[in-house]
Every structure is written in C-alpha cells, then in structure tokens.
C-alpha cells in the first residue's frame, strides 16, 4: 500500500479539527478509570492514567480521541475490542467488553468476536473493520491492499483515518498495560467477556 495510499487521507482529518484537538490536548492531566494491581514499582491502587503521567499529554490524547465522532459507535467498539483481544491485554478486554455492552453489543456478539468471519451476527462492513483491527494489531502489521480498498468503499477518508487512530491507540493502551503487568479490574466480572485470540500467520 505504501505512503501514497495513506497520505491523501490526512487532509480531511485535519479539516475536522483533529489537529486543533490534539494541540489542545498537550499538557492536559492524565485520565483513567478503575484501579489495577500493576508491577510493584508503581505501588498499590494506581490508575492507568496515573501510570501514563510519566508521558505528559496522554490524558489529553484520550480526551481528544473521545471527541472524535466520525466513526459509528458500534464500529468503534468492535474495532477497539478486537484490537484488545489480539494484543491480549486483560485490562483492555475487561473494560472494553463492558464499554461495548453499554454501546449496544450483545453477549452473543462478544462471544463471536474471536471467530467473527464465521459469524452471522456481524455485517459485511463490521467484518471488514474487525479484519482491519486484527491486521493492524498483529506483529508485524498485516493490512493488505485489498482490505484497505474494500474499507474505502464504505468509509470516507476522514472516517478511515479516525478508525486507524482508534485502533492504534488501543494498541498503545494494551502494550503499555502488558509491560506494567496491569491485569483485569473487574469491569465485566460475572458477565460475558470477550476472549484473547491466538492468531494464525496471515495468508501469503
């Protein structure tokens, strides 16, 4: 796909005020929800946002992202949670499952997330978004030109950039939490929760 396939997408995103939002975000304090038991260096009862405070501006990044509304909320929930399951961040899956429920995903859909291609619960567009989140969250990233082109038939340029941003941010959250030993915090305790996925190598 290369830079040429992505560069033209930036303009519409800028026009939506994203750059101003991220400029505003710089220097804002950390945000977070729920306590966790992380590695001992961070002490007891540390919030994810407090841990992120070592990198100034992260809380503002989350706040700016929360103000983006170009992508349908259901698609956003699916993309974030799929990314969390691929990265295998227990905290992200726990919280993401609860957020997804609040945003309208059913228990059956949460169960089906790990095998979304074979499920009748997701639309064709939703399956494309899930494929994109999965491909972006692999190491190394694997997003084919065909998948990217099919997504562009359903999402405009600004929406596609926003979706990419959302998935990339979920990867940041997950890898940060994994490195610090952040575990599930009980957001989905006693309820259906998405499960981590072990991916096969992508087809050549």
One Martini backbone bead per residue (centre of mass of N, CA, C, O) as a GRO file, in nm:
protein
  204
    1UNK     BB    1   0.062   0.060  -0.025
    2UNK     BB    2   0.191   0.285   0.120
    3UNK     BB    3   0.206   0.624   0.139
    4UNK     BB    4   0.019   0.693  -0.104
    5UNK     BB    5  -0.243   0.556   0.041
    6UNK     BB    6  -0.245   0.770   0.300
    7UNK     BB    7  -0.178   1.073   0.273
    8UNK     BB    8  -0.461   1.183   0.148
    9UNK     BB    9  -0.621   1.143   0.431
   10UNK     BB   10  -0.535   1.387   0.615
   11UNK     BB   11  -0.695   1.636   0.528
   12UNK     BB   12  -0.988   1.572   0.635
   13UNK     BB   13  -0.898   1.543   0.930
   14UNK     BB   14  -0.808   1.834   0.966
   15UNK     BB   15  -1.087   1.962   0.895
   16UNK     BB   16  -1.215   1.836   1.172
   17UNK     BB   17  -0.999   1.937   1.407
   18UNK     BB   18  -0.772   1.742   1.510
   19UNK     BB   19  -0.526   1.921   1.549
   20UNK     BB   20  -0.653   2.109   1.759
   21UNK     BB   21  -0.715   1.887   1.964
   22UNK     BB   22  -0.414   1.797   2.006
   23UNK     BB   23  -0.307   2.069   2.095
   24UNK     BB   24  -0.495   2.089   2.343
   25UNK     BB   25  -0.387   1.821   2.484
   26UNK     BB   26  -0.136   1.941   2.564
   27UNK     BB   27  -0.077   1.903   2.916
   28UNK     BB   28  -0.283   1.735   3.013
   29UNK     BB   29  -0.407   1.540   3.228
   30UNK     BB   30  -0.471   1.246   3.348
   31UNK     BB   31  -0.664   0.955   3.269
   32UNK     BB   32  -0.896   0.725   3.447
   33UNK     BB   33  -1.024   0.381   3.524
   34UNK     BB   34  -0.966   0.207   3.767
   35UNK     BB   35  -0.806  -0.025   3.938
   36UNK     BB   36  -0.473  -0.174   3.977
   37UNK     BB   37  -0.235  -0.451   3.964
   38UNK     BB   38   0.079  -0.380   3.936
   39UNK     BB   39   0.378  -0.315   3.948
   40UNK     BB   40   0.550  -0.229   4.234
   41UNK     BB   41   0.671   0.051   4.143
   42UNK     BB   42   0.359   0.178   4.139
   43UNK     BB   43   0.198   0.050   4.339
   44UNK     BB   44  -0.104   0.094   4.483
   45UNK     BB   45  -0.383   0.199   4.314
   46UNK     BB   46  -0.322   0.255   4.019
   47UNK     BB   47  -0.382   0.440   3.751
   48UNK     BB   48  -0.345   0.443   3.423
   49UNK     BB   49  -0.318   0.756   3.407
   50UNK     BB   50  -0.090   0.775   3.617
   51UNK     BB   51   0.115   0.608   3.460
   52UNK     BB   52   0.100   0.806   3.205
   53UNK     BB   53   0.232   1.065   3.343
   54UNK     BB   54   0.526   1.013   3.234
   55UNK     BB   55   0.358   1.106   2.964
   56UNK     BB   56   0.281   1.387   2.864
   57UNK     BB   57  -0.061   1.406   2.721
   58UNK     BB   58  -0.234   1.146   2.732
   59UNK     BB   59  -0.501   1.247   2.845
   60UNK     BB   60  -0.551   1.436   2.604
   61UNK     BB   61  -0.567   1.215   2.393
   62UNK     BB   62  -0.821   1.083   2.506
   63UNK     BB   63  -1.001   1.334   2.492
   64UNK     BB   64  -0.976   1.382   2.190
   65UNK     BB   65  -1.082   1.104   2.101
   66UNK     BB   66  -1.367   1.132   2.238
   67UNK     BB   67  -1.440   1.374   2.017
   68UNK     BB   68  -1.467   1.156   1.806
   69UNK     BB   69  -1.754   1.103   1.549
   70UNK     BB   70  -1.716   0.956   1.256
   71UNK     BB   71  -1.749   0.684   1.395
   72UNK     BB   72  -1.932   0.446   1.466
   73UNK     BB   73  -1.981   0.315   1.775
   74UNK     BB   74  -1.988   0.016   1.700
   75UNK     BB   75  -1.728   0.011   1.533
   76UNK     BB   76  -1.547   0.109   1.759
   77UNK     BB   77  -1.595  -0.121   1.958
   78UNK     BB   78  -1.497  -0.348   1.774
   79UNK     BB   79  -1.210  -0.244   1.719
   80UNK     BB   80  -1.105  -0.220   2.009
   81UNK     BB   81  -1.166  -0.514   2.106
   82UNK     BB   82  -1.008  -0.663   1.892
   83UNK     BB   83  -0.735  -0.543   1.960
   84UNK     BB   84  -0.727  -0.643   2.254
   85UNK     BB   85  -0.735  -0.952   2.182
   86UNK     BB   86  -0.470  -0.957   2.019
   87UNK     BB   87  -0.283  -0.831   2.242
   88UNK     BB   88  -0.385  -0.942   2.530
   89UNK     BB   89  -0.541  -0.736   2.722
   90UNK     BB   90  -0.710  -0.768   3.010
   91UNK     BB   91  -0.801  -0.481   3.076
   92UNK     BB   92  -0.917  -0.409   2.793
   93UNK     BB   93  -1.122  -0.641   2.776
   94UNK     BB   94  -1.279  -0.580   3.029
   95UNK     BB   95  -1.358  -0.287   2.962
   96UNK     BB   96  -1.448  -0.325   2.661
   97UNK     BB   97  -1.691  -0.510   2.719
   98UNK     BB   98  -1.852  -0.302   2.881
   99UNK     BB   99  -1.862  -0.077   2.672
  100UNK     BB  100  -1.995  -0.247   2.448
  101UNK     BB  101  -2.255  -0.293   2.599
  102UNK     BB  102  -2.328   0.012   2.626
  103UNK     BB  103  -2.308   0.024   2.287
  104UNK     BB  104  -2.489  -0.265   2.206
  105UNK     BB  105  -2.357  -0.525   2.260
  106UNK     BB  106  -2.386  -0.853   2.275
  107UNK     BB  107  -2.307  -1.150   2.410
  108UNK     BB  108  -2.289  -1.301   2.139
  109UNK     BB  109  -2.088  -1.099   2.010
  110UNK     BB  110  -1.861  -1.138   2.212
  111UNK     BB  111  -1.826  -1.444   2.155
  112UNK     BB  112  -1.782  -1.399   1.826
  113UNK     BB  113  -1.517  -1.229   1.791
  114UNK     BB  114  -1.296  -1.463   1.749
  115UNK     BB  115  -1.509  -1.559   1.488
  116UNK     BB  116  -1.624  -1.337   1.278
  117UNK     BB  117  -1.622  -1.468   0.986
  118UNK     BB  118  -1.845  -1.702   1.086
  119UNK     BB  119  -2.051  -1.488   1.152
  120UNK     BB  120  -2.402  -1.357   1.150
  121UNK     BB  121  -2.377  -1.087   1.347
  122UNK     BB  122  -2.210  -0.953   1.115
  123UNK     BB  123  -2.142  -0.737   0.896
  124UNK     BB  124  -1.950  -0.663   0.634
  125UNK     BB  125  -1.832  -0.405   0.756
  126UNK     BB  126  -1.759  -0.521   1.034
  127UNK     BB  127  -1.560  -0.732   0.925
  128UNK     BB  128  -1.362  -0.531   0.806
  129UNK     BB  129  -1.295  -0.387   1.072
  130UNK     BB  130  -1.193  -0.642   1.216
  131UNK     BB  131  -0.969  -0.704   1.016
  132UNK     BB  132  -0.817  -0.438   1.057
  133UNK     BB  133  -0.765  -0.465   1.360
  134UNK     BB  134  -0.608  -0.727   1.334
  135UNK     BB  135  -0.386  -0.636   1.135
  136UNK     BB  136  -0.280  -0.392   1.313
  137UNK     BB  137  -0.224  -0.595   1.579
  138UNK     BB  138  -0.004  -0.717   1.458
  139UNK     BB  139   0.324  -0.899   1.451
  140UNK     BB  140   0.330  -0.769   1.206
  141UNK     BB  141   0.172  -0.576   1.017
  142UNK     BB  142  -0.146  -0.678   0.827
  143UNK     BB  143  -0.242  -0.488   0.539
  144UNK     BB  144  -0.407  -0.508   0.267
  145UNK     BB  145  -0.499  -0.365  -0.023
  146UNK     BB  146  -0.778  -0.496  -0.038
  147UNK     BB  147  -0.885  -0.415   0.239
  148UNK     BB  148  -0.848  -0.111   0.207
  149UNK     BB  149  -1.032  -0.081  -0.042
  150UNK     BB  150  -1.292  -0.191   0.090
  151UNK     BB  151  -1.315   0.023   0.310
  152UNK     BB  152  -1.332   0.275   0.109
  153UNK     BB  153  -1.632   0.199   0.021
  154UNK     BB  154  -1.752   0.277   0.332
  155UNK     BB  155  -1.528   0.493   0.397
  156UNK     BB  156  -1.409   0.777   0.448
  157UNK     BB  157  -1.121   0.932   0.498
  158UNK     BB  158  -1.174   1.033   0.787
  159UNK     BB  159  -1.278   0.763   0.901
  160UNK     BB  160  -1.021   0.596   0.843
  161UNK     BB  161  -0.832   0.761   1.020
  162UNK     BB  162  -0.990   0.730   1.281
  163UNK     BB  163  -0.982   0.423   1.296
  164UNK     BB  164  -0.675   0.400   1.303
  165UNK     BB  165  -0.637   0.559   1.561
  166UNK     BB  166  -0.806   0.380   1.751
  167UNK     BB  167  -0.638   0.121   1.714
  168UNK     BB  168  -0.362   0.236   1.792
  169UNK     BB  169  -0.444   0.320   2.080
  170UNK     BB  170  -0.514   0.035   2.179
  171UNK     BB  171  -0.226  -0.068   2.147
  172UNK     BB  172  -0.098   0.120   2.347
  173UNK     BB  173  -0.255   0.037   2.594
  174UNK     BB  174  -0.190  -0.268   2.592
  175UNK     BB  175   0.125  -0.257   2.597
  176UNK     BB  176   0.150  -0.090   2.849
  177UNK     BB  177  -0.003  -0.284   3.043
  178UNK     BB  178   0.172  -0.534   2.997
  179UNK     BB  179   0.446  -0.413   3.091
  180UNK     BB  180   0.308  -0.344   3.392
  181UNK     BB  181   0.098  -0.576   3.478
  182UNK     BB  182  -0.192  -0.528   3.391
  183UNK     BB  183  -0.505  -0.618   3.500
  184UNK     BB  184  -0.793  -0.701   3.562
  185UNK     BB  185  -1.082  -0.498   3.725
  186UNK     BB  186  -1.405  -0.596   3.702
  187UNK     BB  187  -1.604  -0.481   3.481
  188UNK     BB  188  -1.699  -0.803   3.387
  189UNK     BB  189  -1.795  -0.929   3.633
  190UNK     BB  190  -2.025  -1.188   3.575
  191UNK     BB  191  -1.975  -1.157   3.263
  192UNK     BB  192  -1.945  -1.130   2.950
  193UNK     BB  193  -1.634  -1.192   2.769
  194UNK     BB  194  -1.394  -1.146   2.589
  195UNK     BB  195  -1.133  -1.314   2.408
  196UNK     BB  196  -0.844  -1.410   2.343
  197UNK     BB  197  -0.628  -1.435   2.052
  198UNK     BB  198  -0.484  -1.681   1.835
  199UNK     BB  199  -0.291  -1.629   1.563
  200UNK     BB  200  -0.248  -1.689   1.249
  201UNK     BB  201  -0.081  -1.673   0.988
  202UNK     BB  202  -0.093  -1.500   0.723
  203UNK     BB  203  -0.172  -1.495   0.417
  204UNK     BB  204   0.020  -1.463   0.124
   0.00000   0.00000   0.00000
